Amino acid sequence: MVKIVGIDPGLAETGIGIVWGRPRAVAGFAHGTIRTPKTDHQAHRLNQIHDRILKTLKQEAPDLMLVEDIFSLGKYPKSGISLGKVAGVVLLAGAQAGVPSLEVQVREAKQVLTGNGNATKEQVEIAVRQHLNLKEPLRPLHVSDALALALIGLFRFETIIKK
């Protein structure tokens, strides 16, 4: 049995999804969100995210961590820079915990789970619920995005580890 952690980085909210099982067979899952107040200084917020991810990785001892690769919209370059900082502290936590990490592009994650690289966040959430046999919607959507990454890691674990 393997355990995979998926992380959807965000400064205000970082989604965490954990799945365990065998490729194509989910035995269980867990999820959560790290929220940081906008009133805190950015360095403090990044430290909070880092510490919570590191603690989670040490407690869960996953076999692999998948992190959503950062992209930036031309209209909002500062947002991309901020997300890059969050992804950096997440990847650092993974290295400090000794967990192999892989970044996955959003379009690839959408393609794997929905069959459509241009799927909406809501379509990804529905696909995640179907894989986990859930009836109730997953909220916030950062959680379903993180679980989507964890599912991809579970589905592709043997291929990823051989690389």
C-alpha positions in Angstrom: 0.0 0.0 0.0 1.2 3.5 -0.8 0.4 6.9 0.5 0.3 10.0 -1.6 0.0 13.7 -0.6 -1.3 16.3 -3.0 -0.8 20.0 -2.4 -2.6 22.9 -4.1 -0.5 25.9 -3.0 -2.1 29.2 -2.2 -1.1 32.0 0.2 -4.6 32.5 1.6 -5.6 28.8 1.4 -3.4 25.8 0.7 -5.3 22.6 0.0 -3.9 19.2 1.3 -5.2 15.9 0.0 -4.0 12.5 1.1 -4.9 9.2 -0.5 -3.7 5.7 0.3 -4.1 2.4 -1.4 -2.9 0.6 -4.5 -2.8 2.0 -8.1 -6.4 2.4 -9.2 -7.7 1.2 -5.8 -8.2 3.9 -3.1 -8.3 2.4 0.4 -8.8 5.7 2.2 -8.3 9.5 2.1 -8.1 12.6 4.2 -8.0 16.3 3.4 -7.6 19.7 5.0 -6.8 23.3 4.3 -4.1 25.7 5.7 -5.5 29.2 5.9 -3.3 32.2 6.6 -4.7 35.7 7.5 -4.2 38.5 5.0 -3.3 40.7 7.9 -0.1 38.7 8.7 3.2 39.6 6.9 3.9 37.4 3.9 7.0 35.9 5.6 4.9 34.8 8.6 2.3 33.3 6.3 4.9 31.4 4.3 6.4 30.1 7.6 2.9 28.9 8.8 2.4 27.0 5.5 5.9 25.5 5.6 5.5 24.4 9.3 2.1 22.8 8.7 3.2 20.9 5.6 6.3 19.7 7.2 4.4 18.5 10.3 1.9 16.7 8.0 4.6 15.1 6.0 6.4 13.9 9.1 3.2 12.5 10.6 1.8 10.9 7.5 5.2 9.6 6.1 3.9 9.5 2.4 5.7 7.8 -0.4 5.3 10.7 -2.7 4.1 14.3 -2.8 2.6 16.0 -5.8 2.4 19.8 -6.0 0.4 21.8 -8.5 2.9 23.5 -10.8 2.6 27.3 -10.7 1.4 29.3 -13.5 0.8 33.1 -13.8 -1.9 34.9 -15.7 -0.5 37.9 -17.6 -3.1 40.2 -15.9 -1.9 39.2 -12.4 1.9 38.7 -12.4 2.1 39.3 -8.6 -0.2 36.4 -8.0 2.1 34.1 -9.9 5.1 35.3 -7.9 3.2 34.8 -4.6 2.2 31.3 -5.6 5.8 30.5 -6.6 6.9 31.4 -3.1 4.3 29.1 -1.5 5.2 26.3 -3.8 8.9 26.9 -2.8 8.2 26.4 0.9 6.0 23.4 0.1 8.8 21.8 -1.9 11.3 22.7 0.8 9.2 21.0 3.4 9.1 17.9 1.2 12.8 17.8 0.9 13.3 18.3 4.7 10.9 15.5 5.4 12.7 13.2 2.8 9.5 12.8 0.7 10.0 12.6 -3.1 8.2 15.5 -4.8 6.8 16.1 -8.2 5.2 19.2 -9.7 2.2 18.5 -12.0 0.8 21.1 -14.4 -2.9 22.0 -13.9 -3.8 21.1 -17.5 -2.3 17.6 -17.0 -4.2 17.0 -13.8 -7.4 18.0 -15.4 -6.8 15.8 -18.4 -6.0 12.7 -16.2 -9.0 13.0 -14.0 -11.7 14.4 -16.4 -10.4 13.6 -19.9 -10.4 17.3 -20.6 -7.3 19.6 -20.0 -9.6 22.6 -20.0 -12.0 21.3 -17.4 -13.4 23.7 -14.8 -12.6 23.5 -11.1 -16.1 22.2 -10.6 -15.7 19.4 -13.1 -12.4 18.4 -11.4 -14.3 18.3 -8.0 -17.0 16.1 -9.5 -14.4 13.7 -10.9 -12.6 13.5 -7.5 -15.9 12.8 -5.8 -16.6 10.0 -8.2 -13.2 8.4 -7.6 -13.7 8.6 -3.9 -17.4 7.6 -4.0 -18.5 10.7 -2.2 -22.0 12.3 -2.6 -21.4 15.6 -0.8 -19.4 18.3 -2.6 -15.8 18.9 -1.4 -15.2 22.4 -0.2 -13.2 24.5 -0.6 -12.2 23.6 -4.1 -8.5 23.8 -3.1 -9.2 20.5 -1.2 -10.6 18.8 -4.3 -7.6 20.1 -6.4 -5.2 18.6 -3.8 -7.0 15.3 -3.7 -6.9 15.3 -7.5 -3.1 15.5 -7.4 -3.0 12.8 -4.8 -5.2 10.5 -6.9 -2.9 11.1 -9.9 0.1 10.1 -7.8 -1.7 6.9 -6.7 -2.8 6.1 -10.3 0.7 6.7 -11.7 2.9 5.8 -8.7 4.7 2.8 -10.2 5.5 4.8 -13.4 6.6 7.9 -11.4 8.9 6.1 -9.0 10.7 4.2 -11.9 11.8 7.6 -13.4 
